[in-house]
């Protein structure tokens, strides 16, 4: 009887555990803070890219480093890129499931 009561108390937590955070929220969380450095810092809030650094020439600000637009990148290319070492972008060591969540998040907000 005690085991049955304990089972019935634990059952809701195991059945509904996946609903704690949605796939969209998971992707958003990973995009904004995957491993301490936000993707949004360089790729912008929606992945369309943004200026990272500028310099002045003849009183004009010129973008010297710009984060790329990643909204049109395929999932395959995103996985490949995030599993490659880059000169500027940090290596996050994300799983394919985590990358898919980020990809799906970007697809949904754009």
C-alpha positions as CSV (number, residue, x, y, z in Angstrom):
1,X,0.0,0.0,0.0
2,X,2.8,2.4,0.9
3,X,4.6,1.7,-2.4
4,X,1.4,2.3,-4.4
5,X,0.9,5.7,-2.6
6,X,4.5,6.6,-3.2
7,X,4.2,5.7,-6.9
8,X,1.0,7.8,-7.2
9,X,2.8,10.8,-5.7
10,X,5.8,10.5,-8.0
11,X,3.9,9.7,-11.2
12,X,2.9,13.3,-12.0
13,X,6.5,14.5,-11.8
14,X,7.7,11.8,-14.2
15,X,4.8,12.2,-16.7
16,X,4.9,16.0,-16.8
17,X,8.7,16.5,-16.4
18,X,9.1,17.4,-20.1
19,X,6.6,20.2,-19.8
20,X,8.7,22.1,-17.3
21,X,10.3,24.2,-20.0
22,X,9.1,24.2,-23.6
23,X,11.4,23.5,-26.6
24,X,11.1,27.1,-27.6
25,X,12.0,28.4,-24.1
26,X,15.0,26.0,-24.1
27,X,16.2,27.3,-27.5
28,X,15.8,30.9,-26.3
29,X,17.7,30.2,-23.1
30,X,20.5,28.5,-25.0
31,X,20.7,31.3,-27.6
32,X,20.9,34.0,-24.9
33,X,23.4,32.1,-22.7
34,X,24.7,28.9,-24.2
35,X,27.9,28.6,-22.2
36,X,28.5,32.0,-20.7
37,X,28.7,34.0,-23.9
38,X,25.5,35.0,-25.6
39,X,24.9,34.3,-29.3
40,X,22.9,37.5,-29.2
41,X,26.0,39.6,-28.4
42,X,27.2,39.1,-32.0
43,X,24.2,37.8,-33.9
44,X,21.6,40.1,-32.4
45,X,18.3,39.4,-30.6
46,X,16.8,37.7,-33.6
47,X,20.0,36.2,-35.3
48,X,20.2,38.8,-38.0
49,X,23.7,39.9,-37.1
50,X,25.0,43.1,-35.6
51,X,28.1,45.2,-35.4
52,X,30.6,44.0,-32.8
53,X,33.4,46.5,-33.2
54,X,33.9,49.8,-35.2
55,X,36.8,52.1,-35.9
56,X,36.8,55.8,-37.0
57,X,38.1,57.0,-40.3
58,X,37.7,60.6,-41.4
59,X,35.1,61.1,-38.6
60,X,33.0,58.1,-39.9
61,X,32.4,55.0,-37.8
62,X,33.1,51.9,-39.9
63,X,32.1,48.4,-38.9
64,X,35.3,46.3,-38.6
65,X,33.7,43.2,-37.2
66,X,30.1,42.2,-37.7
67,X,28.2,39.1,-36.5
68,X,26.7,37.3,-39.4
69,X,23.0,36.8,-40.1
70,X,22.3,33.2,-39.1
71,X,18.5,33.2,-39.8
72,X,18.9,31.7,-43.3
73,X,21.4,29.0,-42.3
74,X,20.2,25.4,-42.6
75,X,20.2,23.2,-39.5
76,X,23.0,21.1,-41.0
77,X,25.2,24.1,-41.6
78,X,24.5,25.4,-38.1
79,X,25.5,22.1,-36.6
80,X,28.7,22.1,-38.7
81,X,29.5,25.7,-37.9
82,X,29.0,25.3,-34.1
83,X,31.2,22.2,-34.1
84,X,34.0,24.0,-35.8
85,X,36.7,26.3,-34.3
86,X,36.5,29.9,-35.6
87,X,38.9,32.8,-35.3
88,X,36.3,35.1,-33.4
89,X,33.3,33.0,-32.3
90,X,33.9,30.9,-29.2
91,X,33.4,27.1,-29.4
92,X,30.4,26.2,-27.3
93,X,30.5,22.4,-27.3
94,X,26.7,22.2,-27.8
95,X,25.0,18.9,-28.5
96,X,23.0,18.5,-31.7
97,X,19.8,18.6,-29.6
98,X,20.9,21.9,-28.1
99,X,21.8,23.3,-31.6
100,X,18.4,22.2,-32.9
101,X,16.6,24.0,-30.1
102,X,18.5,27.2,-30.9
103,X,17.8,26.7,-34.6
104,X,14.1,26.1,-34.0
105,X,14.0,29.2,-31.7
106,X,15.4,31.4,-34.5
107,X,13.1,30.0,-37.0
108,X,10.1,30.7,-34.8
109,X,11.0,34.3,-33.9
110,X,11.8,35.1,-37.6
